[in-house]
Amino acid sequence: MNSQSLNPWLFLKSRDTEARIRLFCFPYAGGGASLYRTWKSPTPGSFEVLPVQLPARENRINEAPFTRLEPLIAALERALLLYVERPFAFFGHSLGGLIAFELACRLRRDHGILPVHLFVSGRSAPHIVDTDEPMHSLPDPELKRRLRTLNGTSEDVLANDELMNLALPLLKADFAISETYSYAPREPLPCPISAFGGSHDLEVGSADLDAWRLHTSRSFRLRICPGDHFFLHANRDTLLLAIESDLESSRAKALPDARAIYD
């Protein structure tokens, strides 16, 4: 199956149908499924990486972006439901971490399904209120300045007006998803959570990441990697090894039926 899957929400360049667990990976603001194109399980058959492709980027560039989380989660629920009939896990970086968490909560509420593990990266726990000035409403020059501080957009792109004219509407839409989000208190997820952060991330500190432990009734683990907010790129292999280790631990404790909540 090639990347132009029958399901536009999934970037399926190749499949590891023998893998024990499916790992759905959600991108950060402005990013696409290709962020995870080089990701694969360190041990063949351990887990299969399924990058999630959101509208308005890459092969879905002509689609309108979402600007609010609730309708995005509803659309993802419909799109991915057929793919969670076997054990699965979620990984999300920054905005992707929020999407992964809320989708896990929705699947539990509507279908009694849980990921065997939730991995969140570079994202504060959902109950922590962001007090920074919203980025989605900034004038373009100020937004470009803020993007430079995040270090996630190359200077070549920031200096290219044509590319930025294409990128800014998507970035504003994605920032709007995050910045208009309001956490609704609920019971902790009965699945393990692992959080990852960058040692020099000026946006998300270790305390913001450690607060994720409040959202699981199972085990929690925090790992800090060298780097800034986009540490995941330079630490790919470290992340994949950690994910594999945590998934093996979770799999050993999971029920055989992927549609059953942990006992």
ZATORMAR-538204 format. One record per atom (N, C-alpha, C): residue in one letter; chain; atom name; x, y negated, z. Coordinates in steps of 0.2 Angstrom, whole numbers. Example, Ala and Ser with C-alpha at 12.3 -4.5 7.8 and 13.67 -1.06 7.14 Angstrom:
BEGIN
a, A, N, 66, 28, 39 .
a, A, CA, 62, 22, 39 .
a, A, C, 66, 16, 39 .
s, A, N, 64, 11, 35 .
s, A, CA, 68, 5, 36 .
s, A, C, 64, 0, 39 .
This chain:
BEGIN
m, A, N, 4, 6, 0 .
m, A, CA, 0, 0, 0 .
m, A, C, 4, -6, 0 .
n, A, N, 3, -11, -4 .
n, A, CA, 7, -17, -5 .
n, A, C, 5, -22, 0 .
s, A, N, 8, -28, 0 .
s, A, CA, 6, -34, 4 .
s, A, C, -1, -37, 3 .
q, A, N, -3, -36, -3 .
q, A, CA, -10, -38, -5 .
q, A, C, -15, -33, -3 .
s, A, N, -15, -32, 3 .
s, A, CA, -20, -27, 6 .
s, A, C, -27, -28, 4 .
l, A, N, -31, -23, 4 .
l, A, CA, -38, -24, 3 .
l, A, C, -41, -28, 9 .
n, A, N, -37, -28, 15 .
n, A, CA, -39, -32, 20 .
n, A, C, -34, -38, 21 .
p, A, N, -37, -44, 19 .
p, A, CA, -32, -50, 18 .
p, A, C, -29, -52, 25 .
w, A, N, -32, -49, 31 .
w, A, CA, -30, -51, 37 .
w, A, C, -23, -47, 39 .
l, A, N, -21, -42, 35 .
l, A, CA, -15, -38, 37 .
l, A, C, -10, -38, 31 .
f, A, N, -4, -39, 33 .
f, A, CA, 1, -39, 28 .
f, A, C, 4, -32, 29 .
l, A, N, 2, -28, 24 .
l, A, CA, 4, -21, 24 .
l, A, C, 9, -19, 18 .
k, A, N, 15, -21, 19 .
k, A, CA, 20, -19, 14 .
k, A, C, 21, -12, 13 .
s, A, N, 22, -9, 19 .
s, A, CA, 23, -2, 19 .
s, A, C, 19, 1, 26 .
r, A, N, 18, 7, 26 .
r, A, CA, 15, 10, 32 .
r, A, C, 19, 16, 35 .
d, A, N, 18, 16, 41 .
d, A, CA, 21, 22, 45 .
d, A, C, 15, 25, 48 .
t, A, N, 12, 29, 45 .
t, A, CA, 6, 32, 47 .
t, A, C, 7, 37, 52 .
e, A, N, 13, 39, 54 .
e, A, CA, 14, 44, 59 .
e, A, C, 16, 41, 66 .
a, A, N, 16, 34, 66 .
a, A, CA, 18, 31, 72 .
a, A, C, 13, 32, 77 .
r, A, N, 15, 32, 83 .
r, A, CA, 11, 34, 89 .
r, A, C, 6, 28, 91 .
i, A, N, 9, 22, 89 .
i, A, CA, 5, 15, 92 .
i, A, C, 6, 10, 86 .
r, A, N, 0, 7, 85 .
r, A, CA, 0, 1, 80 .
r, A, C, 1, -5, 84 .
l, A, N, 6, -9, 82 .
l, A, CA, 8, -16, 85 .
l, A, C, 6, -21, 80 .
f, A, N, 0, -25, 82 .
f, A, CA, -2, -30, 78 .
f, A, C, 2, -37, 80 .
c, A, N, 5, -40, 76 .
c, A, CA, 9, -46, 77 .
c, A, C, 6, -52, 75 .
f, A, N, 5, -57, 79 .
f, A, CA, 1, -64, 77 .
f, A, C, 7, -69, 77 .
p, A, N, 6, -74, 72 .
p, A, CA, 11, -79, 71 .
p, A, C, 10, -85, 76 .
y, A, N, 15, -89, 76 .
y, A, CA, 15, -96, 79 .
y, A, C, 12, -101, 75 .
a, A, N, 10, -107, 77 .
a, A, CA, 7, -112, 73 .
a, A, C, 11, -113, 67 .
g, A, N, 8, -113, 61 .
g, A, CA, 11, -115, 55 .
g, A, C, 14, -109, 52 .
g, A, N, 15, -103, 55 .
g, A, CA, 18, -97, 53 .
g, A, C, 13, -92, 50 .
g, A, N, 16, -88, 46 .
g, A, CA, 12, -83, 42 .
g, A, C, 15, -76, 44 .
a, A, N, 12, -71, 41 .
a, A, CA, 13, -64, 43 .
a, A, C, 20, -62, 41 .
s, A, N, 23, -66, 36 .
s, A, CA, 30, -64, 34 .
s, A, C, 35, -65, 40 .
l, A, N, 33, -69, 45 .
l, A, CA, 38, -69, 51 .
l, A, C, 40, -62, 53 .
y, A, N, 36, -57, 52 .
y, A, CA, 37, -51, 55 .
y, A, C, 39, -46, 50 .
r, A, N, 41, -48, 44 .
r, A, CA, 42, -44, 38 .
r, A, C, 48, -39, 39 .
t, A, N, 53, -41, 44 .
t, A, CA, 59, -37, 45 .
t, A, C, 58, -33, 51 .
w, A, N, 52, -34, 55 .
w, A, CA, 51, -30, 61 .
w, A, C, 50, -23, 60 .
k, A, N, 53, -18, 63 .
k, A, CA, 51, -11, 63 .
k, A, C, 53, -8, 70 .
s, A, N, 50, -3, 71 .
s, A, CA, 52, 1, 77 .
s, A, C, 59, 3, 77 .
p, A, N, 63, 2, 82 .
p, A, CA, 70, 5, 83 .
p, A, C, 70, 13, 82 .
t, A, N, 65, 16, 84 .
t, A, CA, 65, 23, 84 .
t, A, C, 59, 25, 79 .
p, A, N, 60, 28, 73 .
p, A, CA, 55, 30, 69 .
p, A, C, 49, 34, 72 .
g, A, N, 43, 32, 71 .
g, A, CA, 37, 35, 73 .
g, A, C, 35, 32, 80 .
s, A, N, 39, 28, 83 .
s, A, CA, 37, 25, 90 .
s, A, C, 31, 20, 89 .
f, A, N, 32, 15, 85 .
f, A, CA, 26, 11, 84 .
f, A, C, 27, 8, 76 .
e, A, N, 21, 6, 74 .
e, A, CA, 20, 3, 67 .
e, A, C, 19, -4, 68 .
v, A, N, 23, -8, 65 .
v, A, CA, 21, -16, 65 .
v, A, C, 16, -18, 59 .
l, A, N, 11, -21, 62 .
l, A, CA, 6, -23, 57 .
l, A, C, 5, -31, 58 .
p, A, N, 9, -35, 54 .
p, A, CA, 8, -42, 54 .
p, A, C, 1, -44, 52 .
v, A, N, -1, -49, 56 .
v, A, CA, -8, -52, 55 .
v, A, C, -7, -58, 51 .
q, A, N, -11, -59, 45 .
q, A, CA, -11, -64, 41 .
q, A, C, -17, -69, 42 .
l, A, N, -16, -75, 45 .
l, A, CA, -22, -79, 46 .
l, A, C, -23, -83, 40 .
p, A, N, -29, -86, 39 .
p, A, CA, -30, -90, 33 .
p, A, C, -26, -96, 32 .
a, A, N, -25, -99, 26 .
a, A, CA, -22, -105, 24 .
a, A, C, -15, -105, 24 .
r, A, N, -12, -99, 23 .
r, A, CA, -4, -98, 23 .
r, A, C, -3, -92, 18 .
e, A, N, 3, -93, 15 .
e, A, CA, 6, -88, 11 .
e, A, C, 1, -85, 6 .
n, A, N, -1, -79, 6 .
n, A, CA, -5, -76, 1 .
n, A, C, -13, -78, 2 .
r, A, N, -14, -82, 7 .
r, A, CA, -21, -85, 9 .
r, A, C, -21, -92, 9 .
i, A, N, -16, -95, 5 .
i, A, CA, -15, -102, 5 .
i, A, C, -21, -106, 3 .
n, A, N, -25, -103, -1 .
n, A, CA, -31, -107, -4 .
n, A, C, -37, -107, 1 .
e, A, N, -36, -103, 6 .
e, A, CA, -42, -103, 11 .
e, A, C, -42, -109, 16 .
a, A, N, -47, -111, 19 .
a, A, CA, -47, -116, 24 .
a, A, C, -45, -113, 31 .
p, A, N, -41, -117, 34 .
p, A, CA, -39, -115, 41 .
p, A, C, -44, -115, 46 .
f, A, N, -44, -111, 51 .
f, A, CA, -48, -112, 57 .
f, A, C, -45, -118, 61 .
t, A, N, -49, -121, 65 .
t, A, CA, -47, -127, 69 .
t, A, C, -49, -126, 76 .
r, A, N, -53, -120, 78 .
r, A, CA, -55, -118, 84 .
r, A, C, -54, -111, 85 .
l, A, N, -53, -109, 92 .
l, A, CA, -51, -102, 93 .
l, A, C, -57, -97, 93 .
e, A, N, -63, -99, 95 .
e, A, CA, -69, -95, 96 .
e, A, C, -70, -92, 89 .
p, A, N, -71, -96, 83 .
p, A, CA, -73, -93, 77 .
p, A, C, -67, -88, 74 .
l, A, N, -61, -90, 76 .
l, A, CA, -55, -86, 73 .
l, A, C, -55, -79, 77 .
i, A, N, -57, -79, 83 .
i, A, CA, -57, -73, 87 .
i, A, C, -63, -69, 84 .
a, A, N, -68, -72, 83 .
a, A, CA, -74, -68, 80 .
a, A, C, -72, -65, 73 .
a, A, N, -69, -69, 69 .
a, A, CA, -67, -66, 62 .
a, A, C, -62, -60, 63 .
l, A, N, -57, -61, 68 .
l, A, CA, -52, -56, 69 .
l, A, C, -55, -50, 71 .
e, A, N, -60, -50, 76 .
e, A, CA, -63, -45, 79 .
e, A, C, -66, -40, 73 .
r, A, N, -70, -44, 68 .
r, A, CA, -73, -40, 63 .
r, A, C, -68, -37, 58 .
a, A, N, -62, -41, 57 .
a, A, CA, -57, -39, 52 .
a, A, C, -53, -33, 54 .
l, A, N, -52, -32, 61 .
l, A, CA, -47, -28, 64 .
l, A, C, -50, -22, 67 .
l, A, N, -57, -22, 68 .
l, A, CA, -60, -17, 72 .
l, A, C, -59, -10, 69 .
l, A, N, -59, -9, 62 .
l, A, CA, -57, -2, 59 .
l, A, C, -50, 0, 61 .
y, A, N, -46, -4, 63 .
y, A, CA, -39, -2, 64 .
y, A, C, -37, -1, 71 .
v, A, N, -42, -1, 75 .
v, A, CA, -40, 0, 82 .
v, A, C, -44, 7, 85 .
e, A, N, -44, 12, 80 .
e, A, CA, -47, 18, 82 .
e, A, C, -42, 23, 85 .
r, A, N, -36, 20, 85 .
r, A, CA, -30, 24, 88 .
r, A, C, -26, 19, 92 .
p, A, N, -22, 22, 97 .
p, A, CA, -18, 17, 101 .
p, A, C, -15, 11, 98 .
f, A, N, -16, 5, 101 .
f, A, CA, -13, -1, 98 .
f, A, C, -11, -5, 103 .
a, A, N, -7, -10, 101 .
a, A, CA, -4, -15, 106 .
a, A, C, -4, -22, 102 .
f, A, N, -4, -27, 105 .
f, A, CA, -3, -34, 102 .
f, A, C, 3, -38, 104 .
f, A, N, 6, -41, 100 .
f, A, CA, 12, -46, 101 .
f, A, C, 10, -52, 98 .
g, A, N, 11, -58, 101 .
g, A, CA, 10, -64, 99 .
g, A, C, 15, -69, 101 .
h, A, N, 17, -74, 97 .
h, A, CA, 22, -79, 99 .
h, A, C, 18, -86, 99 .
s, A, N, 19, -89, 105 .
s, A, CA, 16, -96, 105 .
s, A, C, 8, -96, 104 .
l, A, N, 6, -99, 99 .
l, A, CA, -1, -99, 97 .
l, A, C, -3, -92, 97 .
g, A, N, 1, -88, 94 .
g, A, CA, -1, -81, 93 .
g, A, C, -2, -77, 99 .
g, A, N, 2, -79, 105 .
g, A, CA, 1, -76, 111 .
g, A, C, -6, -77, 114 .
l, A, N, -9, -83, 113 .
l, A, CA, -15, -85, 115 .
l, A, C, -21, -81, 111 .
i, A, N, -20, -81, 104 .
i, A, CA, -24, -77, 100 .
i, A, C, -24, -69, 102 .
a, A, N, -18, -67, 103 .
a, A, CA, -18, -60, 106 .
a, A, C, -22, -58, 112 .
f, A, N, -21, -63, 117 .
f, A, CA, -24, -62, 123 .
f, A, C, -32, -63, 122 .
e, A, N, -34, -68, 119 .
e, A, CA, -42, -69, 118 .
e, A, C, -45, -63, 114 .
l, A, N, -41, -60, 109 .
l, A, CA, -44, -55, 105 .
l, A, C, -44, -49, 110 .
a, A, N, -39, -47, 114 .
a, A, CA, -39, -42, 118 .
a, A, C, -45, -42, 123 .
c, A, N, -47, -48, 126 .
c, A, CA, -53, -49, 130 .
c, A, C, -59, -48, 126 .
r, A, N, -59, -50, 120 .
r, A, CA, -65, -49, 116 .
r, A, C, -67, -42, 114 .
l, A, N, -61, -38, 113 .
l, A, CA, -62, -31, 111 .
l, A, C, -65, -27, 118 .
r, A, N, -62, -29, 123 .
r, A, CA, -64, -26, 130 .
r, A, C, -72, -28, 131 .
r, A, N, -74, -34, 130 .
r, A, CA, -80, -36, 131 .
r, A, C, -85, -33, 127 .
d, A, N, -84, -33, 120 .
d, A, CA, -89, -31, 115 .
d, A, C, -89, -23, 114 .
h, A, N, -83, -20, 114 .
h, A, CA, -82, -13, 112 .
h, A, C, -79, -8, 117 .
g, A, N, -77, -11, 123 .
g, A, CA, -74, -7, 128 .
g, A, C, -67, -4, 126 .
i, A, N, -64, -8, 121 .
i, A, CA, -57, -6, 119 .
i, A, C, -52, -10, 122 .
l, A, N, -46, -7, 123 .
l, A, CA, -40, -11, 126 .
l, A, C, -34, -9, 122 .
p, A, N, -30, -14, 121 .
p, A, CA, -23, -12, 119 .
p, A, C, -19, -9, 124 .
v, A, N, -15, -4, 122 .
v, A, CA, -11, -1, 127 .
v, A, C, -6, -5, 131 .
h, A, N, -5, -11, 127 .
h, A, CA, 0, -16, 130 .
h, A, C, -1, -23, 127 .
l, A, N, 0, -28, 130 .
l, A, CA, -1, -35, 128 .
l, A, C, 6, -38, 129 .
f, A, N, 9, -40, 123 .
f, A, CA, 15, -44, 123 .
f, A, C, 14, -51, 121 .
v, A, N, 16, -56, 126 .
v, A, CA, 15, -63, 124 .
v, A, C, 22, -66, 125 .
s, A, N, 23, -71, 120 .
s, A, CA, 30, -74, 119 .
s, A, C, 30, -81, 118 .
g, A, N, 33, -85, 122 .
g, A, CA, 34, -92, 121 .
g, A, C, 27, -96, 122 .
r, A, N, 23, -93, 127 .
r, A, CA, 16, -96, 128 .
r, A, C, 15, -96, 135 .
s, A, N, 12, -102, 138 .
s, A, CA, 10, -102, 145 .
s, A, C, 4, -98, 146 .
a, A, N, 3, -95, 152 .
a, A, CA, -3, -92, 154 .
a, A, C, -9, -96, 152 .
p, A, N, -14, -93, 150 .
p, A, CA, -20, -96, 147 .
p, A, C, -23, -101, 152 .
h, A, N, -23, -100, 159 .
h, A, CA, -26, -104, 164 .
h, A, C, -22, -110, 165 .
i, A, N, -16, -111, 163 .
i, A, CA, -12, -117, 164 .
i, A, C, -14, -122, 159 .
v, A, N, -16, -128, 161 .
v, A, CA, -19, -134, 157 .
v, A, C, -13, -137, 154 .
d, A, N, -13, -138, 148 .
d, A, CA, -8, -142, 144 .
d, A, C, -9, -149, 145 .
t, A, N, -4, -153, 148 .
t, A, CA, -5, -160, 150 .
t, A, C, -1, -164, 145 .
d, A, N, 2, -161, 140 .
d, A, CA, 6, -165, 135 .
d, A, C, 1, -168, 130 .
e, A, N, 3, -174, 127 .
e, A, CA, -1, -177, 122 .
e, A, C, -3, -172, 116 .
p, A, N, -9, -172, 114 .
p, A, CA, -11, -167, 109 .
p, A, C, -7, -169, 102 .
m, A, N, -5, -164, 99 .
m, A, CA, -1, -165, 93 .
m, A, C, -6, -165, 87 .
h, A, N, -12, -162, 87 .
h, A, CA, -16, -161, 81 .
h, A, C, -19, -168, 79 .
s, A, N, -19, -173, 83 .
s, A, CA, -22, -180, 82 .
s, A, C, -16, -185, 81 .
l, A, N, -10, -183, 81 .
l, A, CA, -5, -188, 80 .
l, A, C, -4, -190, 73 .
p, A, N, -2, -197, 72 .
p, A, CA, -1, -199, 65 .
p, A, C, 5, -195, 62 .
d, A, N, 6, -194, 56 .
d, A, CA, 10, -189, 53 .
d, A, C, 18, -191, 55 .
p, A, N, 20, -197, 55 .
p, A, CA, 27, -199, 57 .
p, A, C, 28, -196, 64 .
e, A, N, 24, -197, 68 .
e, A, CA, 25, -195, 75 .
e, A, C, 25, -188, 76 .
l, A, N, 20, -184, 72 .
l, A, CA, 20, -177, 72 .
l, A, C, 27, -174, 69 .
k, A, N, 30, -177, 64 .
k, A, CA, 36, -175, 62 .
k, A, C, 41, -176, 67 .
r, A, N, 41, -181, 71 .
r, A, CA, 46, -182, 76 .
r, A, C, 45, -177, 82 .
r, A, N, 39, -175, 83 .
r, A, CA, 38, -170, 88 .
r, A, C, 40, -163, 86 .
l, A, N, 39, -162, 79 .
l, A, CA, 41, -155, 76 .
l, A, C, 49, -155, 77 .
r, A, N, 53, -160, 76 .
r, A, CA, 60, -160, 77 .
r, A, C, 62, -158, 84 .
t, A, N, 59, -160, 89 .
t, A, CA, 60, -158, 95 .
t, A, C, 59, -150, 97 .
l, A, N, 54, -148, 93 .
l, A, CA, 53, -140, 94 .
l, A, C, 58, -136, 91 .
n, A, N, 61, -139, 86 .
n, A, CA, 67, -135, 82 .
n, A, C, 64, -129, 78 .
g, A, N, 58, -129, 76 .
g, A, CA, 55, -123, 73 .
g, A, C, 54, -125, 65 .
t, A, N, 55, -131, 63 .
t, A, CA, 55, -133, 56 .
t, A, C, 62, -135, 54 .
s, A, N, 64, -133, 48 .
s, A, CA, 71, -135, 46 .
s, A, C, 71, -142, 44 .
e, A, N, 77, -145, 45 .
e, A, CA, 77, -152, 43 .
e, A, C, 76, -153, 35 .
d, A, N, 78, -148, 31 .
d, A, CA, 77, -149, 24 .
d, A, C, 69, -149, 23 .
v, A, N, 65, -145, 26 .
v, A, CA, 58, -146, 25 .
v, A, C, 55, -152, 28 .
l, A, N, 57, -154, 34 .
l, A, CA, 55, -161, 37 .
l, A, C, 56, -167, 32 .
a, A, N, 62, -166, 29 .
a, A, CA, 64, -172, 24 .
a, A, C, 61, -172, 18 .
n, A, N, 57, -166, 16 .
n, A, CA, 54, -165, 10 .
n, A, C, 47, -167, 10 .
d, A, N, 45, -173, 7 .
d, A, CA, 38, -176, 8 .
d, A, C, 33, -171, 5 .
e, A, N, 35, -168, -1 .
e, A, CA, 30, -163, -4 .
e, A, C, 28, -157, 0 .
l, A, N, 34, -154, 3 .
l, A, CA, 33, -148, 7 .
l, A, C, 29, -150, 14 .
m, A, N, 30, -156, 17 .
m, A, CA, 27, -158, 23 .
m, A, C, 20, -160, 21 .
n, A, N, 18, -163, 16 .
n, A, CA, 11, -164, 14 .
n, A, C, 7, -158, 14 .
l, A, N, 10, -152, 12 .
l, A, CA, 7, -146, 12 .
l, A, C, 7, -143, 19 .
a, A, N, 12, -144, 23 .
a, A, CA, 12, -140, 29 .
a, A, C, 8, -144, 35 .
l, A, N, 8, -150, 35 .
l, A, CA, 5, -154, 40 .
l, A, C, -2, -152, 41 .
p, A, N, -6, -152, 36 .
p, A, CA, -13, -150, 38 .
p, A, C, -14, -143, 41 .
l, A, N, -10, -138, 39 .
l, A, CA, -10, -132, 42 .
l, A, C, -8, -132, 50 .
l, A, N, -2, -136, 51 .
l, A, CA, 0, -137, 57 .
l, A, C, -5, -140, 62 .
k, A, N, -8, -146, 59 .
k, A, CA, -13, -149, 63 .
k, A, C, -19, -145, 65 .
a, A, N, -21, -140, 60 .
a, A, CA, -27, -136, 62 .
a, A, C, -25, -131, 67 .
d, A, N, -19, -128, 67 .
d, A, CA, -16, -123, 72 .
d, A, C, -15, -126, 78 .
f, A, N, -13, -132, 78 .
f, A, CA, -12, -136, 85 .
f, A, C, -19, -137, 88 .
a, A, N, -24, -139, 84 .
a, A, CA, -30, -140, 86 .
a, A, C, -33, -134, 89 .
i, A, N, -32, -128, 87 .
i, A, CA, -34, -122, 90 .
i, A, C, -32, -121, 97 .
s, A, N, -25, -123, 98 .
s, A, CA, -22, -122, 104 .
s, A, C, -24, -128, 109 .
e, A, N, -25, -134, 107 .
e, A, CA, -26, -139, 111 .
e, A, C, -33, -141, 113 .
t, A, N, -37, -138, 109 .
t, A, CA, -45, -138, 111 .
t, A, C, -47, -132, 115 .
y, A, N, -42, -127, 116 .
y, A, CA, -44, -121, 120 .
y, A, C, -45, -123, 127 .
s, A, N, -51, -120, 130 .
s, A, CA, -52, -120, 137 .
s, A, C, -53, -113, 140 .
y, A, N, -49, -111, 145 .
y, A, CA, -49, -105, 147 .
y, A, C, -55, -104, 151 .
a, A, N, -59, -98, 150 .
a, A, CA, -65, -96, 154 .
a, A, C, -62, -90, 159 .
p, A, N, -63, -91, 165 .
p, A, CA, -61, -86, 170 .
p, A, C, -64, -80, 169 .
r, A, N, -60, -74, 170 .
r, A, CA, -63, -68, 169 .
r, A, C, -59, -63, 173 .
e, A, N, -61, -57, 173 .
e, A, CA, -57, -51, 177 .
e, A, C, -50, -50, 173 .
p, A, N, -45, -49, 177 .
p, A, CA, -39, -47, 173 .
p, A, C, -39, -41, 169 .
l, A, N, -35, -41, 163 .
l, A, CA, -35, -36, 159 .
l, A, C, -32, -29, 162 .
p, A, N, -36, -24, 161 .
p, A, CA, -33, -17, 164 .
p, A, C, -28, -14, 159 .
c, A, N, -23, -18, 157 .
c, A, CA, -18, -16, 153 .
c, A, C, -11, -20, 155 .
p, A, N, -6, -17, 154 .
p, A, CA, 1, -20, 156 .
p, A, C, 2, -26, 151 .
i, A, N, 5, -31, 154 .
i, A, CA, 7, -37, 150 .
i, A, C, 15, -38, 151 .
s, A, N, 18, -39, 145 .
s, A, CA, 25, -41, 145 .
s, A, C, 26, -48, 142 .
a, A, N, 29, -53, 146 .
a, A, CA, 30, -59, 143 .
a, A, C, 38, -61, 142 .
f, A, N, 39, -64, 136 .
f, A, CA, 45, -66, 134 .
f, A, C, 46, -74, 134 .
g, A, N, 52, -76, 135 .
g, A, CA, 53, -83, 135 .
g, A, C, 60, -85, 133 .
g, A, N, 61, -91, 131 .
g, A, CA, 68, -94, 129 .
g, A, C, 71, -97, 135 .
s, A, N, 77, -96, 136 .
s, A, CA, 81, -99, 142 .
s, A, C, 81, -107, 141 .
h, A, N, 81, -110, 135 .
h, A, CA, 81, -117, 134 .
h, A, C, 74, -119, 131 .
d, A, N, 69, -116, 132 .
d, A, CA, 63, -118, 129 .
d, A, C, 60, -124, 133 .
l, A, N, 60, -130, 130 .
l, A, CA, 57, -136, 134 .
l, A, C, 50, -137, 134 .
e, A, N, 46, -132, 130 .
e, A, CA, 39, -132, 130 .
e, A, C, 36, -127, 136 .
v, A, N, 39, -122, 136 .
v, A, CA, 36, -116, 141 .
v, A, C, 42, -114, 145 .
g, A, N, 41, -115, 152 .
g, A, CA, 46, -113, 157 .
g, A, C, 44, -106, 160 .
s, A, N, 49, -104, 164 .
s, A, CA, 48, -97, 166 .
s, A, C, 42, -96, 171 .
a, A, N, 41, -102, 175 .
a, A, CA, 35, -101, 179 .
a, A, C, 28, -101, 175 .
d, A, N, 28, -104, 169 .
d, A, CA, 22, -104, 165 .
d, A, C, 21, -97, 162 .
l, A, N, 27, -93, 161 .
l, A, CA, 27, -87, 158 .
l, A, C, 25, -82, 164 .
d, A, N, 28, -83, 170 .
d, A, CA, 27, -78, 175 .
d, A, C, 20, -78, 177 .
a, A, N, 16, -84, 176 .
a, A, CA, 9, -84, 178 .
a, A, C, 5, -79, 174 .
w, A, N, 7, -76, 169 .
w, A, CA, 3, -71, 165 .
w, A, C, 2, -65, 170 .
r, A, N, 6, -64, 175 .
r, A, CA, 5, -58, 179 .
r, A, C, -2, -59, 182 .
l, A, N, -5, -65, 183 .
l, A, CA, -12, -65, 185 .
l, A, C, -17, -62, 181 .
h, A, N, -16, -61, 175 .
h, A, CA, -21, -59, 170 .
h, A, C, -20, -51, 168 .
t, A, N, -17, -48, 172 .
t, A, CA, -17, -40, 172 .
t, A, C, -18, -37, 178 .
s, A, N, -21, -32, 179 .
s, A, CA, -22, -28, 185 .
s, A, C, -17, -22, 184 .
r, A, N, -13, -22, 179 .
r, A, CA, -8, -16, 179 .
r, A, C, -1, -19, 179 .
s, A, N, 4, -17, 176 .
s, A, CA, 11, -19, 177 .
s, A, C, 12, -25, 173 .
f, A, N, 17, -29, 176 .
f, A, CA, 19, -35, 172 .
f, A, C, 27, -36, 172 .
r, A, N, 29, -38, 167 .
r, A, CA, 37, -39, 166 .
r, A, C, 38, -45, 162 .
l, A, N, 43, -49, 165 .
l, A, CA, 45, -55, 162 .
l, A, C, 52, -55, 160 .
r, A, N, 54, -56, 153 .
r, A, CA, 61, -56, 151 .
r, A, C, 62, -63, 148 .
i, A, N, 68, -66, 150 .
i, A, CA, 70, -72, 147 .
i, A, C, 76, -71, 142 .
c, A, N, 75, -73, 136 .
c, A, CA, 81, -72, 131 .
c, A, C, 84, -79, 130 .
p, A, N, 90, -79, 127 .
p, A, CA, 94, -85, 126 .
p, A, C, 91, -88, 120 .
g, A, N, 90, -95, 120 .
g, A, CA, 87, -99, 115 .
g, A, C, 82, -104, 117 .
d, A, N, 79, -107, 112 .
d, A, CA, 74, -112, 113 .
d, A, C, 67, -109, 112 .
h, A, N, 62, -113, 110 .
h, A, CA, 55, -111, 109 .
h, A, C, 55, -105, 104 .
f, A, N, 59, -105, 99 .
f, A, CA, 59, -101, 93 .
f, A, C, 64, -95, 94 .
f, A, N, 66, -93, 100 .
f, A, CA, 71, -88, 102 .
f, A, C, 70, -82, 99 .
l, A, N, 63, -80, 97 .
l, A, CA, 62, -74, 94 .
l, A, C, 66, -72, 88 .
h, A, N, 68, -77, 84 .
h, A, CA, 71, -76, 78 .
h, A, C, 78, -73, 79 .
a, A, N, 82, -76, 83 .
a, A, CA, 89, -74, 85 .
a, A, C, 89, -67, 89 .
n, A, N, 83, -66, 92 .
n, A, CA, 83, -60, 97 .
n, A, C, 78, -55, 95 .
r, A, N, 78, -54, 88 .
r, A, CA, 73, -49, 86 .
r, A, C, 74, -42, 88 .
d, A, N, 81, -40, 88 .
d, A, CA, 82, -33, 90 .
d, A, C, 81, -32, 97 .
t, A, N, 83, -37, 101 .
t, A, CA, 82, -36, 108 .
t, A, C, 74, -36, 110 .
l, A, N, 70, -40, 106 .
l, A, CA, 63, -39, 108 .
l, A, C, 60, -33, 106 .
l, A, N, 62, -30, 100 .
l, A, CA, 60, -24, 97 .
l, A, C, 62, -18, 102 .
l, A, N, 68, -18, 105 .
l, A, CA, 70, -13, 110 .
l, A, C, 66, -13, 116 .
a, A, N, 64, -20, 118 .
a, A, CA, 60, -20, 124 .
a, A, C, 53, -18, 123 .
i, A, N, 50, -20, 117 .
i, A, CA, 44, -18, 115 .
i, A, C, 43, -10, 115 .
e, A, N, 48, -7, 112 .
e, A, CA, 48, 0, 112 .
e, A, C, 48, 3, 119 .
s, A, N, 52, 1, 123 .
s, A, CA, 53, 3, 130 .
s, A, C, 46, 3, 134 .
d, A, N, 43, -3, 133 .
d, A, CA, 37, -5, 137 .
d, A, C, 31, 0, 134 .
l, A, N, 31, 0, 127 .
l, A, CA, 26, 4, 124 .
l, A, C, 26, 12, 126 .
e, A, N, 33, 14, 127 .
e, A, CA, 33, 21, 129 .
e, A, C, 31, 22, 136 .
s, A, N, 32, 17, 140 .
s, A, CA, 30, 18, 147 .
s, A, C, 22, 17, 147 .
s, A, N, 19, 13, 143 .
s, A, CA, 12, 12, 143 .
s, A, C, 9, 18, 140 .
r, A, N, 12, 21, 135 .
r, A, CA, 9, 27, 131 .
r, A, C, 8, 33, 136 .
a, A, N, 13, 33, 140 .
a, A, CA, 13, 39, 145 .
a, A, C, 7, 39, 150 .
k, A, N, 5, 32, 151 .
k, A, CA, 0, 31, 156 .
k, A, C, -7, 31, 153 .
a, A, N, -7, 30, 146 .
a, A, CA, -14, 29, 143 .
a, A, C, -18, 35, 142 .
l, A, N, -24, 34, 141 .
l, A, CA, -29, 39, 140 .
l, A, C, -28, 42, 133 .
p, A, N, -30, 48, 131 .
p, A, CA, -30, 50, 124 .
p, A, C, -35, 46, 120 .
d, A, N, -40, 44, 123 .
d, A, CA, -45, 41, 119 .
d, A, C, -44, 34, 118 .
a, A, N, -42, 31, 112 .
a, A, CA, -40, 24, 112 .
a, A, C, -46, 19, 113 .
r, A, N, -52, 22, 113 .
r, A, CA, -58, 18, 114 .
r, A, C, -60, 18, 122 .
a, A, N, -56, 21, 126 .
a, A, CA, -58, 21, 133 .
a, A, C, -54, 16, 137 .
i, A, N, -57, 13, 141 .
i, A, CA, -53, 8, 146 .
i, A, C, -50, 13, 151 .
y, A, N, -44, 10, 153 .
y, A, CA, -40, 14, 158 .
y, A, C, -44, 16, 164 .
d, A, N, -42, 22, 167 .
d, A, CA, -46, 24, 173 .
d, A, C, -43, 20, 179 .
